[in-house]
Amino acid sequence: MKKVLYLICFLVYCFGLEAHQMKVASYNIRFANRNDSINGNGWGQRCPVIADLIRYHDFDIFGTQEGKFHQVEELKNKLRGYDYIGVGRDDGMKRGEFTAIYYKTDRFELLDEGNFWLSSTPDYPSLGWDADQVRLCTWGKFKDKQTGFVFMFFNLHADHVGVKSRDESASLVLQKIKKSGGKLPVILTGDFNADQNSRCYMTIVNSKVLSDAYECAGIRYAVTGTFNAFDPNRKTTTRIDHIFLTSHFSVDRYGILTDTYRIPVKNMENAFQARNPSDHFPVVAIIEYK
């Protein structure tokens, strides 16, 4: 009888712990363009690999950047059991790149959603400060169906040129989090185009609102930075893709996933070349909440 009780307690503990865990990620999937296709990195060959990577690593909820409408739709179609929220940054509908948030529909219920532009006029598509391109942040309010836990998820893509734009965007996102999230737990993901030494990054981690999952992780797997320029041999020390969290969460594991795939080398029998699924590596964290 004691052995049975121990087994029951053990199973309750294990399943309870699993129910309070989420695997979150940020992944810049690279916008589809002709030059990439010419260079052997076309979306058509990358999309199935990205979908397989996501399924294998079993992301529960994750933010993407750069995907255009046909890309986010194709990815959704390959990810059975996931849905996404988001709009095109150019018109607030389907034009331009998305900062889409994907989530498992059997795990999460979408309670609310919205978007704001990274500019001084965030309520409509607009160019912000010294930015080179229109930039966007998508957010969703979710409930974990297993536990009833409610949280906010924000996902953005900051400008790659404008330093002031990145700094102001960080401040704007923090304002929106405080206003929209209130006292709710918050996850913020994105391609910030700003590394861990930048003012943009410091604005966020010194805010007393959010912490970097990389710094909080009990176990860390990060053998290189997050931008790879489609070069599988590239190594950096800079992280421009981030996962930030409020204090409601603890971080069990954090990783920069350097998965590659192989394509045949032309005119060479049984010869293959390593390729990266995107010019960014996905960043993933296994987080827990009380």
Legacy VTK file of the C-alpha trace (Angstrom):
# vtk DataFile Version 3.0
C-alpha trace
ASCII
DATASET POLYDATA
POINTS 290 float
0.000 0.000 0.000
2.838 2.407 0.855
4.432 1.814 -2.538
1.151 2.682 -4.257
0.810 5.889 -2.239
4.401 6.890 -3.015
3.755 6.285 -6.699
0.582 8.386 -6.642
2.372 11.242 -4.865
5.239 11.050 -7.328
2.898 11.198 -10.326
0.953 14.103 -8.845
4.206 15.962 -8.275
5.514 15.279 -11.789
2.312 16.149 -13.622
1.759 19.196 -11.441
5.241 20.450 -12.220
4.774 19.853 -15.933
1.468 21.723 -15.899
3.228 24.759 -14.441
5.929 24.766 -17.102
5.928 26.458 -20.484
8.437 26.292 -23.288
8.606 29.772 -24.804
10.719 30.936 -27.720
11.612 33.788 -30.040
12.452 33.072 -33.666
13.273 35.470 -36.486
12.316 33.283 -39.453
13.740 35.659 -42.120
11.492 37.261 -44.713
11.152 35.482 -48.048
13.136 37.153 -50.815
14.682 36.367 -54.194
18.324 36.888 -53.183
18.090 34.275 -50.445
16.655 31.813 -52.944
19.506 32.495 -55.364
21.993 31.873 -52.562
20.382 28.566 -51.586
18.415 29.820 -48.581
14.946 30.080 -50.092
11.841 30.037 -47.931
10.486 27.015 -49.758
13.307 24.793 -48.515
13.605 26.447 -45.104
9.946 26.395 -44.053
9.640 22.604 -43.586
12.860 22.577 -41.558
11.663 25.423 -39.327
8.361 23.631 -38.769
10.127 20.363 -37.918
12.451 22.197 -35.527
9.511 23.789 -33.718
7.628 20.506 -33.478
10.661 18.560 -32.299
11.610 21.074 -29.616
7.913 21.320 -28.751
7.492 25.070 -28.276
4.303 25.853 -26.363
4.106 29.526 -27.307
6.552 31.623 -29.298
7.046 34.920 -31.087
8.279 35.177 -34.671
9.675 38.098 -36.600
9.939 39.055 -40.281
7.455 36.530 -41.666
5.165 37.918 -44.341
1.534 36.861 -44.604
2.141 33.862 -46.859
4.992 32.745 -44.599
3.067 32.891 -41.325
0.174 31.100 -43.027
2.411 28.371 -44.490
4.099 27.872 -41.137
0.733 27.604 -39.398
-0.406 24.995 -41.917
2.658 22.890 -41.122
2.173 23.248 -37.370
-0.900 21.203 -36.570
-2.398 22.238 -33.270
-1.067 25.820 -33.382
-2.734 29.107 -34.228
-1.270 32.591 -34.376
-2.145 36.239 -33.870
-0.659 39.251 -35.599
-0.976 41.689 -38.490
1.225 43.068 -41.240
3.180 46.073 -40.085
2.597 48.139 -43.252
-1.189 48.385 -43.067
-2.308 46.613 -39.892
-3.793 43.820 -41.992
-1.785 41.626 -44.387
0.878 43.868 -45.902
4.438 43.758 -44.649
6.213 41.697 -42.031
4.407 40.183 -39.034
5.472 39.885 -35.415
3.248 36.849 -35.078
2.688 34.953 -31.834
2.030 31.219 -32.249
0.470 29.134 -29.482
-0.836 25.625 -28.886
-4.602 25.785 -29.066
-5.117 22.784 -26.790
-2.972 24.416 -24.112
-3.913 28.099 -24.286
-7.075 30.132 -24.685
-6.688 33.527 -26.334
-8.519 36.098 -24.201
-7.515 39.317 -25.956
-5.050 40.584 -28.558
-3.714 43.755 -30.091
-0.892 45.523 -31.866
0.954 48.802 -31.552
3.587 50.431 -33.698
7.005 51.352 -32.365
6.670 55.065 -32.923
5.368 58.215 -31.277
1.995 57.411 -32.923
1.633 53.753 -31.901
-2.052 53.338 -32.705
-1.577 53.158 -36.481
1.143 52.161 -38.982
3.890 54.758 -38.691
7.639 55.224 -38.861
9.201 55.837 -35.471
11.933 58.334 -34.601
15.096 57.568 -36.645
13.920 54.117 -37.756
14.666 52.859 -41.247
11.469 50.818 -41.406
8.015 50.687 -39.847
8.184 48.508 -36.737
5.502 46.683 -34.769
4.736 44.898 -31.515
1.974 42.277 -31.212
0.506 41.215 -27.882
-1.898 38.612 -26.615
-3.573 37.798 -23.317
-3.674 34.049 -22.755
-5.074 31.586 -20.238
-3.456 28.225 -19.596
-6.336 25.768 -19.924
-4.602 23.286 -17.632
-4.228 25.597 -14.665
-6.234 28.767 -15.310
-3.017 30.824 -15.227
-3.465 34.118 -17.135
-0.530 36.006 -18.634
0.418 38.558 -21.287
2.743 37.808 -24.205
4.396 40.631 -26.172
6.491 40.123 -29.306
8.343 42.790 -31.291
10.914 43.491 -33.963
12.952 46.638 -33.286
14.642 48.659 -35.998
18.029 47.550 -37.307
19.308 51.092 -38.036
17.818 53.651 -35.682
19.526 53.688 -32.289
17.076 56.239 -30.917
14.230 54.157 -32.311
15.422 51.077 -30.427
15.835 53.022 -27.197
12.440 54.712 -27.493
10.846 51.406 -28.493
12.110 49.786 -25.301
10.578 52.586 -23.234
7.303 52.401 -25.165
7.003 48.645 -24.698
7.588 48.999 -20.977
4.852 51.650 -20.815
2.462 49.399 -22.727
3.275 46.438 -20.498
2.554 48.459 -17.375
-0.693 49.770 -18.862
-1.963 46.661 -20.659
-0.607 44.009 -18.359
-1.234 45.700 -15.061
-0.174 43.187 -12.438
-0.434 40.212 -14.778
2.629 38.067 -15.532
4.341 39.145 -18.751
6.582 37.481 -21.320
8.337 39.703 -23.875
10.125 38.186 -26.874
11.651 39.662 -29.974
14.464 40.546 -32.283
15.610 43.732 -30.614
18.558 44.355 -32.963
20.330 45.303 -29.741
22.717 43.123 -27.782
23.218 42.639 -24.062
25.522 45.671 -23.847
23.207 48.150 -25.545
21.251 50.980 -23.958
18.024 49.473 -25.289
18.726 46.220 -23.434
19.746 48.076 -20.263
16.525 50.087 -20.328
14.573 46.848 -20.109
16.621 44.932 -17.539
17.036 47.987 -15.293
13.304 48.710 -15.377
12.538 46.480 -12.371
9.738 45.098 -14.536
11.481 42.472 -16.665
14.523 40.210 -16.400
16.516 38.441 -19.101
15.790 34.698 -19.235
19.431 34.112 -20.182
20.609 35.593 -16.889
17.974 33.800 -14.803
18.396 30.291 -16.196
19.385 27.411 -13.969
20.812 25.584 -17.000
22.096 27.516 -20.003
23.008 26.274 -23.477
24.375 29.186 -25.510
27.537 28.363 -27.431
27.191 31.340 -29.775
25.137 34.473 -30.297
21.735 34.641 -31.961
22.486 36.133 -35.407
24.227 33.780 -37.838
23.916 35.464 -41.285
23.083 32.010 -42.759
26.655 30.931 -41.974
26.750 27.654 -39.966
30.396 28.321 -39.074
29.828 31.805 -37.690
30.375 32.394 -33.963
29.481 35.543 -32.051
29.114 36.597 -28.445
26.202 38.987 -28.998
22.558 38.197 -28.343
20.117 40.414 -30.220
17.127 38.074 -29.823
15.777 37.995 -26.286
13.205 36.571 -23.898
12.308 38.830 -20.970
10.067 37.865 -18.057
8.403 39.360 -15.025
9.198 37.979 -11.579
6.171 35.667 -11.720
8.363 33.220 -13.628
11.514 31.263 -12.905
13.726 29.924 -15.693
14.688 26.277 -15.596
16.598 26.165 -18.899
17.641 28.581 -21.623
19.069 27.737 -25.009
20.166 29.180 -28.334
19.305 26.364 -30.738
21.954 25.943 -33.432
20.180 23.196 -35.404
21.257 22.899 -39.051
20.099 20.847 -42.041
21.855 19.481 -45.135
21.499 20.111 -48.863
23.319 18.273 -51.675
26.416 19.884 -53.163
26.007 20.351 -56.913
28.031 18.066 -59.148
29.439 16.154 -56.162
28.135 12.685 -55.370
27.297 11.984 -51.723
28.453 15.443 -50.698
26.316 17.725 -48.557
26.498 21.229 -47.149
25.222 22.438 -43.766
22.633 25.210 -43.846
20.882 27.248 -41.160
17.053 27.353 -41.286
17.170 31.144 -40.783
19.755 33.894 -40.393
18.859 33.947 -36.686
18.935 31.057 -34.250
15.779 30.493 -32.203
16.030 31.354 -28.521
14.083 29.102 -26.145
13.415 29.022 -22.414
11.656 26.490 -20.211
9.943 28.603 -17.597
7.889 27.798 -14.530
5.230 29.736 -12.701
3.637 29.320 -9.323
LINES 1 291
290 0 1 2 3 4 5 6 7 8 9 10 11 12 13 14 15 16 17 18 19 20 21 22 23 24 25 26 27 28 29 30 31 32 33 34 35 36 37 38 39 40 41 42 43 44 45 46 47 48 49 50 51 52 53 54 55 56 57 58 59 60 61 62 63 64 65 66 67 68 69 70 71 72 73 74 75 76 77 78 79 80 81 82 83 84 85 86 87 88 89 90 91 92 93 94 95 96 97 98 99 100 101 102 103 104 105 106 107 108 109 110 111 112 113 114 115 116 117 118 119 120 121 122 123 124 125 126 127 128 129 130 131 132 133 134 135 136 137 138 139 140 141 142 143 144 145 146 147 148 149 150 151 152 153 154 155 156 157 158 159 160 161 162 163 164 165 166 167 168 169 170 171 172 173 174 175 176 177 178 179 180 181 182 183 184 185 186 187 188 189 190 191 192 193 194 195 196 197 198 199 200 201 202 203 204 205 206 207 208 209 210 211 212 213 214 215 216 217 218 219 220 221 222 223 224 225 226 227 228 229 230 231 232 233 234 235 236 237 238 239 240 241 242 243 244 245 246 247 248 249 250 251 252 253 254 255 256 257 258 259 260 261 262 263 264 265 266 267 268 269 270 271 272 273 274 275 276 277 278 279 280 281 282 283 284 285 286 287 288 289
